[in-house]
Amino acid sequence: MKVVISKSELKGTVTAPPSKSMAHRMLICAGLAEGESIVHNVAYSEDILATLDCLRAIGASYRCEGDTVIVRGADKKNIPENLYLGCRESASTLRFFIPICSVLGKKAILSGTEKLLSRPLDVYEGIFKSQHIEFKNDGKSVCLIGRLTGGKYKIKGNVSSQFISGLLFALSLLDEDSTIDIIPPIESSSYIDLTISALEQFGIHTAWIDERTIFVKGKQSCKPKEVIVEGDYSNAAFFEALNYLGGKVSIEGLKEDSIQGDKAYKEYFPMLEKGTPTIHLGGCPDLGPVLFALAAAKNGAVFTGTKRLKLKESDRSKSMAQELKKMGISVKIEEDSVLVYPIDFKAPTEILCGHNDHRIVMALSVLLTQVGGTIENAEAVKKSMPDFFEKMKSIGARMKLYD
């Protein structure tokens, strides 16, 4: 799909989409609960549909009523003998369900796109090897045979927090107590806190023993609950960025006291407008594309902690550099930093590519409202915000979509 965007004046009000991060976590807790739970304010992005698919695969059931999902948790005494979970292209789904499946003690195959299966899973591979659990990744699926046990776990903090979250879901279901020792530096710690918060709402108690160690009590079970998914700061950032490009857009539905790490855009966007700052992305890597875009439109910036951006849906630093170059913007990429040079950007000299990455498409769309242009592979937005272009049109974006 292509989207052709014309220079536009943006004004109006949008409601922040539901937090994909919290929806994943709440739906999984509901799927592990002993009874029926109700999860309100769910957006059916490709990633969330993947998680719902996997819940059904392990024996949970659900029905959707508008943006509400009613989930009946899996009967852990009657888990299917051979589990097959389709994770589509959702890294959260894959990394959360791998340890969950290993706790259920059944042979499990988790499939996904080639890109998804190429993303790192070595943390789990190392853990399972030490426990003599069979773990095979053939590039098309992951096969697990064996059962995880509780105890002491040690994980590097500078890898994806999704591994730690996955263990938090699983370890509480085991008979033994466990601890997770996170080796500093700890990146994206806010996502760990989101998992702890979701678990707590469903009756699972964990605790930070100190700044790097989490205690997980065994023999716990999720209790059925009725919960509401809060608004998503990571996707709201694209609409807020429009206000720094002359727009007048109000965003509703965000929780003021949210612990989402991507709330950091409220601090970073003003910095980009006032000067040429240095911004560390270790705690909010998903903000990378929109920050690069806004830096290009403003005074440039130096971004550090960017190494993990190459492990996302695309190599986000490289993808943004390639597309910004078409708009006359120079970007220098180092091992763990990105420098966006300040320069007046212009309409692209050729069609922009979305790199099969939802956040790349949305970041480029924000810039094109200023100069116009075309993006191909625009359907990537379905991964996290299927109605992104509809929301943009509702606040005045002039655009046409072509299959």
The 8 nearest C-alpha neighbors of each residue, nearest first, counted from 0:
[[1, 402, 376, 377, 401, 378, 375, 2],
 [2, 0, 375, 401, 377, 374, 400, 376],
 [1, 3, 400, 374, 399, 373, 4, 401],
 [4, 2, 373, 399, 398, 372, 400, 1],
 [3, 5, 398, 371, 372, 397, 373, 367],
 [6, 4, 371, 397, 7, 398, 368, 372],
 [5, 7, 368, 371, 369, 370, 367, 4],
 [8, 6, 368, 396, 397, 5, 9, 369],
 [7, 9, 395, 246, 10, 396, 6, 368],
 [10, 8, 246, 395, 394, 7, 396, 247],
 [11, 9, 247, 248, 394, 246, 395, 8],
 [10, 12, 394, 248, 249, 247, 13, 9],
 [11, 13, 249, 248, 250, 394, 14, 10],
 [14, 12, 250, 251, 15, 249, 390, 11],
 [13, 15, 251, 250, 252, 16, 12, 230],
 [14, 16, 230, 252, 235, 251, 231, 250],
 [15, 17, 230, 231, 14, 18, 234, 235],
 [18, 16, 230, 231, 229, 228, 41, 19],
 [19, 17, 231, 230, 20, 21, 229, 22],
 [18, 20, 22, 21, 17, 23, 383, 231],
 [19, 21, 18, 23, 22, 24, 193, 190],
 [20, 22, 24, 18, 23, 19, 25, 228],
 [21, 23, 19, 25, 24, 20, 26, 228],
 [24, 22, 21, 26, 20, 25, 19, 27],
 [23, 25, 21, 27, 22, 26, 197, 28],
 [24, 26, 28, 22, 27, 23, 197, 21],
 [25, 27, 29, 23, 28, 24, 22, 30],
 [28, 26, 30, 24, 29, 25, 23, 31],
 [27, 29, 25, 31, 30, 26, 32, 24],
 [30, 28, 26, 32, 27, 31, 36, 72],
 [29, 31, 72, 27, 28, 59, 32, 73],
 [30, 32, 72, 28, 29, 73, 221, 27],
 [33, 31, 221, 72, 29, 222, 223, 30],
 [34, 32, 72, 222, 223, 31, 221, 35],
 [33, 35, 223, 71, 72, 32, 36, 222],
 [34, 36, 71, 70, 223, 72, 69, 37],
 [37, 35, 223, 224, 70, 29, 225, 69],
 [36, 38, 225, 69, 68, 70, 226, 39],
 [37, 39, 226, 68, 67, 227, 225, 69],
 [38, 40, 67, 227, 41, 228, 66, 226],
 [41, 39, 66, 228, 67, 227, 17, 42],
 [40, 42, 66, 39, 17, 67, 43, 22],
 [43, 41, 44, 17, 66, 40, 16, 47],
 [44, 42, 47, 48, 41, 45, 385, 46],
 [43, 45, 383, 47, 382, 46, 381, 42],
 [44, 46, 382, 48, 47, 381, 49, 43],
 [47, 45, 89, 49, 44, 48, 382, 50],
 [46, 48, 50, 49, 44, 45, 43, 51],
 [47, 49, 51, 45, 50, 46, 43, 52],
 [50, 48, 52, 46, 86, 47, 51, 87],
 [49, 51, 47, 53, 52, 48, 92, 54],
 [52, 50, 48, 54, 53, 49, 47, 55],
 [53, 51, 49, 55, 50, 54, 48, 56],
 [52, 54, 56, 84, 50, 55, 51, 49],
 [55, 53, 51, 59, 56, 57, 52, 30],
 [54, 56, 59, 58, 52, 53, 60, 57],
 [57, 55, 53, 54, 58, 84, 52, 83],
 [58, 56, 54, 55, 59, 78, 53, 82],
 [57, 59, 73, 55, 56, 78, 60, 54],
 [60, 58, 73, 55, 72, 54, 30, 71],
 [61, 59, 71, 55, 70, 58, 72, 54],
 [60, 62, 70, 69, 71, 68, 63, 59],
 [61, 63, 69, 68, 64, 70, 60, 67],
 [64, 62, 68, 67, 65, 69, 61, 66],
 [63, 65, 67, 66, 68, 62, 69, 39],
 [66, 64, 67, 63, 68, 41, 40, 39],
 [65, 67, 41, 40, 64, 39, 42, 68],
 [68, 66, 39, 64, 65, 38, 63, 40],
 [69, 67, 63, 38, 62, 37, 70, 64],
 [70, 68, 37, 62, 61, 36, 38, 63],
 [69, 71, 61, 36, 35, 60, 29, 72],
 [72, 70, 35, 60, 34, 59, 61, 36],
 [71, 73, 30, 59, 32, 31, 33, 34],
 [72, 74, 59, 58, 75, 31, 30, 57],
 [73, 75, 76, 77, 72, 78, 58, 33],
 [74, 76, 77, 78, 73, 103, 31, 58],
 [77, 75, 74, 78, 73, 103, 79, 58],
 [76, 78, 75, 74, 79, 58, 73, 80],
 [77, 79, 75, 76, 58, 57, 80, 74],
 [80, 78, 81, 82, 77, 57, 58, 105],
 [81, 79, 105, 78, 82, 106, 77, 107],
 [82, 80, 106, 79, 107, 105, 83, 108],
 [81, 83, 107, 108, 106, 79, 84, 80],
 [82, 84, 108, 107, 109, 56, 81, 85],
 [85, 83, 109, 53, 56, 86, 108, 110],
 [84, 86, 110, 87, 109, 111, 53, 49],
 [85, 87, 111, 49, 93, 110, 89, 92],
 [88, 86, 111, 85, 89, 49, 112, 110],
 [89, 87, 115, 112, 111, 86, 90, 46],
 [88, 90, 46, 92, 91, 87, 86, 93],
 [89, 91, 93, 92, 94, 88, 115, 86],
 [92, 90, 94, 89, 93, 95, 161, 23],
 [91, 93, 89, 95, 90, 50, 94, 86],
 [94, 92, 90, 96, 91, 95, 86, 97],
 [93, 95, 91, 97, 96, 92, 90, 165],
 [94, 96, 165, 92, 93, 97, 91, 98],
 [97, 95, 99, 93, 98, 94, 100, 92],
 [96, 98, 100, 99, 94, 95, 93, 101],
 [99, 97, 101, 100, 96, 169, 165, 166],
 [100, 98, 96, 169, 102, 101, 97, 103],
 [101, 99, 103, 97, 102, 98, 96, 107],
 [100, 102, 98, 146, 147, 104, 99, 103],
 [103, 101, 99, 147, 104, 100, 146, 169],
 [102, 104, 100, 101, 105, 99, 146, 75],
 [103, 105, 146, 102, 101, 145, 100, 106],
 [106, 104, 103, 80, 107, 81, 144, 82],
 [105, 107, 144, 81, 143, 82, 104, 80],
 [108, 106, 82, 143, 142, 83, 81, 105],
 [107, 109, 142, 83, 141, 82, 84, 110],
 [110, 108, 84, 141, 140, 85, 83, 107],
 [109, 111, 140, 85, 86, 139, 84, 141],
 [112, 110, 87, 86, 88, 115, 85, 116],
 [113, 111, 115, 114, 88, 87, 116, 139],
 [112, 114, 116, 115, 139, 138, 117, 111],
 [115, 113, 117, 112, 116, 118, 312, 88],
 [114, 116, 112, 117, 88, 118, 113, 111],
 [115, 117, 113, 138, 118, 114, 111, 112],
 [118, 116, 114, 115, 113, 119, 138, 120],
 [117, 119, 116, 115, 310, 120, 114, 311],
 [120, 118, 121, 117, 310, 116, 122, 115],
 [121, 119, 122, 123, 124, 118, 94, 116],
 [120, 122, 124, 123, 119, 125, 126, 118],
 [123, 121, 125, 124, 120, 126, 162, 154],
 [124, 122, 126, 125, 121, 120, 127, 162],
 [123, 125, 121, 127, 122, 126, 128, 134],
 [126, 124, 128, 123, 122, 127, 121, 129],
 [127, 125, 123, 129, 128, 124, 122, 130],
 [128, 126, 132, 130, 124, 129, 125, 131],
 [127, 129, 131, 125, 130, 126, 132, 124],
 [128, 130, 126, 127, 131, 125, 132, 124],
 [131, 129, 127, 128, 132, 126, 147, 148],
 [132, 130, 128, 129, 127, 133, 145, 126],
 [133, 131, 145, 127, 130, 128, 144, 134],
 [132, 134, 144, 143, 145, 131, 135, 127],
 [135, 133, 143, 142, 132, 124, 127, 136],
 [136, 134, 142, 141, 137, 133, 143, 140],
 [135, 137, 141, 138, 140, 142, 134, 139],
 [138, 136, 139, 140, 135, 141, 116, 142],
 [139, 137, 116, 136, 140, 113, 117, 141],
 [140, 138, 137, 113, 110, 116, 111, 112],
 [141, 139, 110, 109, 136, 138, 137, 111],
 [140, 142, 136, 109, 135, 108, 110, 143],
 [141, 143, 108, 135, 134, 107, 140, 109],
 [144, 142, 134, 107, 133, 106, 108, 145],
 [145, 143, 106, 133, 132, 105, 107, 142],
 [146, 144, 132, 104, 133, 101, 143, 147],
 [145, 147, 104, 101, 102, 148, 132, 103],
 [146, 148, 102, 101, 145, 149, 130, 98],
 [149, 147, 146, 150, 173, 175, 102, 130],
 [150, 148, 175, 177, 176, 170, 173, 147],
 [149, 151, 177, 176, 178, 152, 148, 175],
 [150, 152, 178, 177, 179, 153, 149, 180],
 [153, 151, 179, 180, 178, 150, 154, 177],
 [152, 154, 180, 179, 181, 151, 155, 182],
 [155, 153, 181, 182, 156, 180, 152, 179],
 [156, 154, 182, 157, 181, 158, 183, 153],
 [155, 157, 185, 182, 183, 181, 184, 158],
 [156, 158, 186, 185, 155, 184, 159, 183],
 [159, 157, 156, 155, 160, 186, 307, 162],
 [158, 160, 161, 162, 157, 186, 187, 156],
 [159, 161, 163, 162, 187, 191, 164, 158],
 [160, 162, 164, 159, 163, 165, 94, 91],
 [163, 161, 165, 160, 164, 94, 159, 166],
 [162, 164, 166, 160, 165, 161, 167, 191],
 [165, 163, 161, 167, 166, 162, 191, 194],
 [166, 164, 95, 162, 168, 163, 167, 161],
 [165, 167, 169, 163, 168, 164, 170, 98],
 [166, 168, 164, 165, 169, 170, 163, 171],
 [169, 167, 165, 166, 170, 171, 164, 99],
 [168, 170, 99, 166, 167, 171, 172, 98],
 [171, 169, 172, 173, 167, 166, 168, 149],
 [170, 172, 217, 219, 173, 169, 216, 215],
 [171, 173, 170, 219, 218, 169, 217, 220],
 [174, 172, 217, 170, 175, 171, 218, 149],
 [173, 175, 218, 217, 172, 176, 149, 171],
 [174, 176, 217, 149, 173, 177, 150, 218],
 [175, 177, 217, 216, 215, 149, 150, 174],
 [178, 176, 150, 215, 149, 151, 214, 216],
 [177, 179, 214, 151, 213, 215, 152, 180],
 [178, 180, 152, 213, 212, 153, 181, 151],
 [181, 179, 212, 153, 152, 211, 154, 178],
 [182, 180, 154, 211, 156, 155, 153, 212],
 [181, 183, 155, 156, 154, 184, 180, 211],
 [184, 182, 185, 156, 181, 155, 157, 211],
 [183, 185, 156, 157, 186, 182, 155, 181],
 [184, 186, 156, 183, 157, 188, 187, 182],
 [185, 187, 157, 281, 282, 188, 156, 184],
 [188, 186, 282, 189, 190, 160, 283, 281],
 [187, 189, 191, 190, 186, 185, 192, 282],
 [188, 190, 192, 260, 187, 191, 259, 193],
 [191, 189, 193, 192, 188, 187, 194, 160],
 [192, 190, 188, 194, 189, 193, 164, 160],
 [191, 193, 189, 195, 190, 194, 196, 188],
 [194, 192, 190, 196, 191, 195, 197, 189],
 [195, 193, 197, 191, 196, 192, 164, 198],
 [194, 196, 192, 198, 193, 197, 199, 191],
 [197, 195, 193, 199, 194, 198, 192, 200],
 [198, 196, 194, 200, 199, 195, 25, 24],
 [199, 197, 203, 195, 201, 200, 196, 194],
 [198, 200, 203, 202, 196, 201, 197, 204],
 [199, 201, 197, 198, 202, 196, 203, 224],
 [202, 200, 222, 198, 221, 199, 203, 224],
 [201, 203, 199, 200, 221, 222, 204, 198],
 [204, 202, 199, 198, 201, 221, 219, 220],
 [205, 203, 199, 202, 206, 198, 216, 215],
 [206, 204, 215, 214, 216, 203, 195, 213],
 [207, 205, 214, 213, 208, 215, 204, 195],
 [206, 208, 213, 209, 212, 214, 210, 205],
 [209, 207, 212, 213, 206, 214, 210, 211],
 [208, 210, 207, 212, 211, 213, 206, 214],
 [209, 211, 212, 207, 208, 213, 181, 183],
 [210, 212, 181, 209, 180, 213, 182, 183],
 [213, 211, 180, 209, 208, 179, 207, 181],
 [212, 214, 207, 179, 178, 206, 208, 215],
 [213, 215, 178, 206, 205, 177, 207, 208],
 [216, 214, 205, 177, 178, 171, 176, 217],
 [215, 217, 176, 171, 177, 214, 205, 218],
 [216, 218, 176, 175, 171, 174, 173, 219],
 [219, 217, 174, 173, 172, 171, 220, 216],
 [218, 220, 171, 172, 217, 203, 221, 216],
 [221, 219, 172, 222, 203, 32, 218, 171],
 [220, 222, 32, 201, 202, 203, 31, 28],
 [221, 223, 32, 201, 202, 33, 224, 220],
 [224, 222, 36, 32, 34, 35, 33, 29],
 [225, 223, 36, 201, 226, 222, 37, 29],
 [224, 226, 37, 36, 38, 227, 223, 39],
 [227, 225, 38, 39, 224, 37, 228, 25],
 [226, 228, 39, 38, 40, 229, 225, 41],
 [229, 227, 40, 22, 17, 39, 21, 18],
 [228, 230, 17, 18, 227, 254, 231, 253],
 [231, 229, 17, 253, 18, 15, 252, 16],
 [232, 230, 18, 17, 233, 16, 234, 15],
 [231, 233, 235, 262, 234, 261, 236, 230],
 [232, 234, 261, 236, 231, 235, 286, 285],
 [235, 233, 236, 232, 231, 237, 16, 15],
 [236, 234, 232, 237, 15, 238, 233, 231],
 [235, 237, 239, 234, 238, 233, 240, 232],
 [238, 236, 240, 235, 239, 234, 289, 362],
 [237, 239, 240, 241, 236, 235, 248, 242],
 [238, 240, 236, 241, 242, 237, 235, 248],
 [241, 239, 237, 242, 238, 243, 236, 244],
 [242, 240, 244, 246, 239, 243, 238, 365],
 [243, 241, 246, 244, 240, 245, 247, 239],
 [244, 242, 241, 240, 245, 246, 272, 239],
 [245, 243, 241, 242, 246, 240, 369, 296],
 [244, 246, 242, 243, 241, 247, 9, 8],
 [247, 245, 242, 9, 241, 10, 244, 248],
 [246, 248, 10, 242, 9, 11, 249, 245],
 [247, 249, 10, 11, 12, 246, 242, 250],
 [248, 250, 12, 11, 13, 251, 247, 239],
 [251, 249, 13, 14, 12, 15, 248, 252],
 [250, 252, 14, 15, 253, 13, 249, 12],
 [251, 253, 230, 15, 14, 254, 250, 229],
 [254, 252, 230, 251, 255, 15, 229, 231],
 [253, 255, 257, 256, 229, 252, 230, 231],
 [254, 256, 257, 253, 258, 252, 262, 230],
 [257, 255, 254, 258, 253, 259, 262, 229],
 [258, 256, 254, 259, 255, 262, 253, 229],
 [257, 259, 260, 189, 256, 193, 192, 262],
 [260, 258, 261, 257, 262, 189, 232, 190],
 [259, 261, 189, 262, 283, 263, 258, 282],
 [262, 260, 263, 233, 283, 259, 232, 264],
 [261, 263, 260, 264, 232, 259, 265, 233],
 [264, 262, 261, 265, 266, 260, 267, 283],
 [265, 263, 267, 266, 262, 268, 261, 236],
 [264, 266, 263, 267, 268, 262, 269, 236],
 [267, 265, 264, 263, 268, 269, 270, 262],
 [266, 268, 264, 270, 269, 265, 263, 271],
 [267, 269, 271, 270, 264, 266, 265, 272],
 [270, 268, 272, 271, 267, 266, 273, 265],
 [271, 269, 267, 273, 268, 272, 274, 276],
 [272, 270, 268, 269, 273, 274, 294, 275],
 [271, 273, 269, 270, 274, 297, 268, 298],
 [274, 272, 270, 271, 269, 275, 298, 276],
 [275, 273, 271, 298, 272, 276, 270, 299],
 [274, 276, 300, 298, 299, 271, 277, 273],
 [277, 275, 300, 274, 278, 270, 301, 271],
 [276, 278, 301, 302, 300, 279, 275, 303],
 [277, 279, 302, 303, 276, 301, 280, 267],
 [278, 280, 303, 304, 302, 281, 277, 282],
 [281, 279, 283, 304, 284, 282, 303, 305],
 [282, 280, 304, 186, 283, 279, 284, 187],
 [281, 283, 187, 186, 280, 260, 284, 188],
 [282, 284, 280, 261, 285, 281, 260, 286],
 [285, 283, 280, 286, 287, 281, 282, 308],
 [286, 284, 287, 283, 233, 288, 261, 358],
 [285, 287, 284, 289, 283, 288, 290, 233],
 [286, 288, 290, 285, 284, 289, 291, 280],
 [289, 287, 291, 290, 362, 286, 359, 292],
 [288, 290, 362, 292, 291, 287, 286, 293],
 [289, 291, 293, 287, 292, 288, 294, 286],
 [292, 290, 294, 288, 289, 293, 287, 295],
 [293, 291, 289, 295, 290, 294, 362, 288],
 [292, 294, 296, 290, 295, 291, 297, 289],
 [293, 295, 299, 297, 291, 296, 292, 300],
 [296, 294, 292, 293, 299, 297, 341, 291],
 [297, 295, 293, 294, 292, 344, 298, 343],
 [296, 298, 294, 295, 299, 272, 293, 271],
 [299, 297, 341, 275, 274, 294, 271, 300],
 [298, 300, 341, 294, 340, 339, 275, 295],
 [301, 299, 275, 276, 339, 294, 277, 338],
 [300, 302, 338, 277, 337, 276, 278, 339],
 [303, 301, 278, 337, 336, 277, 279, 338],
 [302, 304, 336, 279, 305, 335, 280, 278],
 [303, 305, 281, 280, 335, 279, 306, 336],
 [304, 306, 335, 336, 303, 308, 307, 280],
 [307, 305, 335, 308, 304, 334, 309, 336],
 [306, 308, 309, 310, 305, 311, 284, 304],
 [309, 307, 310, 315, 305, 306, 311, 314],
 [314, 308, 310, 307, 311, 315, 306, 313],
 [311, 309, 308, 307, 314, 118, 313, 312],
 [310, 312, 313, 308, 309, 314, 315, 307],
 [313, 311, 356, 310, 314, 355, 114, 115],
 [314, 312, 311, 315, 356, 354, 309, 310],
 [309, 313, 315, 317, 316, 308, 318, 310],
 [316, 314, 318, 313, 308, 317, 309, 319],
 [315, 317, 319, 318, 314, 320, 308, 309],
 [316, 318, 320, 315, 314, 319, 321, 332],
 [319, 317, 315, 321, 320, 316, 314, 322],
 [318, 320, 322, 316, 321, 317, 323, 315],
 [319, 321, 317, 323, 318, 330, 322, 324],
 [322, 320, 318, 324, 319, 323, 317, 325],
 [321, 323, 319, 324, 325, 320, 351, 318],
 [324, 322, 326, 328, 320, 325, 321, 319],
 [323, 325, 328, 327, 326, 322, 321, 329],
 [326, 324, 347, 323, 322, 327, 348, 349],
 [327, 325, 347, 323, 345, 324, 344, 328],
 [326, 328, 324, 325, 344, 345, 323, 329],
 [329, 327, 324, 323, 326, 344, 342, 330],
 [328, 330, 340, 324, 339, 327, 331, 323],
 [331, 329, 339, 320, 338, 340, 332, 328],
 [332, 330, 338, 337, 339, 333, 329, 320],
 [333, 331, 337, 336, 330, 338, 334, 316],
 [332, 334, 336, 335, 337, 331, 338, 306],
 [335, 333, 336, 306, 332, 305, 337, 304],
 [336, 334, 306, 305, 304, 333, 303, 337],
 [335, 337, 303, 333, 305, 302, 334, 304],
 [336, 338, 332, 302, 331, 301, 333, 339],
 [339, 337, 301, 331, 330, 300, 340, 302],
 [338, 340, 330, 299, 300, 295, 329, 301],
 [339, 341, 299, 329, 330, 338, 342, 300],
 [342, 340, 299, 298, 295, 339, 297, 343],
 [341, 343, 344, 340, 328, 295, 298, 299],
 [344, 342, 345, 296, 341, 327, 328, 295],
 [345, 343, 326, 327, 342, 328, 296, 295],
 [344, 346, 326, 347, 370, 327, 343, 328],
 [345, 347, 370, 326, 371, 372, 348, 344],
 [348, 346, 326, 325, 349, 345, 372, 350],
 [347, 349, 325, 346, 326, 350, 345, 327],
 [350, 348, 347, 351, 325, 373, 372, 326],
 [349, 351, 373, 374, 352, 375, 372, 347],
 [350, 352, 374, 322, 373, 375, 349, 353],
 [351, 353, 375, 354, 374, 376, 350, 322],
 [352, 354, 360, 376, 355, 359, 377, 356],
 [355, 353, 356, 352, 313, 318, 376, 359],
 [356, 354, 379, 353, 376, 357, 312, 313],
 [357, 355, 354, 359, 312, 379, 358, 353],
 [356, 358, 380, 379, 360, 359, 382, 361],
 [357, 359, 361, 360, 356, 362, 288, 380],
 [358, 360, 362, 356, 357, 361, 353, 288],
 [361, 359, 353, 357, 363, 358, 362, 377],
 [360, 362, 364, 358, 363, 359, 357, 365],
 [361, 363, 289, 359, 365, 364, 360, 288],
 [362, 364, 366, 360, 365, 361, 359, 367],
 [365, 363, 361, 367, 362, 366, 360, 368],
 [364, 366, 362, 363, 367, 368, 361, 241],
 [367, 365, 363, 364, 368, 369, 292, 362],
 [366, 368, 371, 364, 369, 370, 365, 372],
 [367, 369, 6, 7, 366, 365, 371, 370],
 [368, 370, 6, 367, 366, 371, 7, 244],
 [369, 371, 346, 367, 6, 368, 345, 372],
 [372, 370, 5, 367, 6, 4, 368, 346],
 [371, 373, 4, 367, 3, 347, 346, 5],
 [372, 374, 3, 350, 2, 351, 4, 375],
 [375, 373, 351, 2, 352, 1, 350, 377],
 [374, 376, 1, 352, 377, 353, 0, 351],
 [377, 375, 353, 0, 378, 355, 1, 379],
 [376, 378, 375, 379, 0, 1, 353, 360],
 [379, 377, 380, 376, 0, 381, 1, 357],
 [378, 380, 357, 377, 355, 381, 356, 382],
 [381, 379, 357, 382, 378, 384, 385, 383],
 [382, 380, 385, 379, 384, 383, 44, 378],
 [381, 383, 45, 380, 44, 46, 379, 357],
 [382, 384, 44, 381, 380, 385, 46, 45],
 [385, 383, 387, 381, 386, 380, 44, 382],
 [386, 384, 381, 387, 380, 44, 383, 382],
 [385, 387, 389, 384, 388, 390, 381, 380],
 [388, 386, 390, 384, 389, 385, 391, 380],
 [389, 387, 391, 390, 386, 392, 385, 398],
 [390, 388, 392, 386, 391, 387, 393, 385],
 [389, 391, 393, 387, 388, 392, 386, 13],
 [390, 392, 388, 396, 389, 393, 394, 387],
 [391, 393, 396, 389, 395, 394, 390, 388],
 [392, 394, 390, 391, 395, 389, 396, 11],
 [395, 393, 11, 10, 392, 9, 391, 396],
 [394, 396, 9, 392, 393, 8, 397, 10],
 [397, 395, 392, 7, 391, 398, 394, 9],
 [396, 398, 5, 7, 4, 395, 392, 6],
 [397, 399, 4, 3, 5, 396, 2, 400],
 [398, 400, 3, 2, 4, 401, 397, 1],
 [399, 401, 2, 1, 3, 398, 402, 0],
 [402, 400, 1, 0, 2, 399, 3, 375],
 [401, 0, 1, 400, 2, 378, 377, 376]]
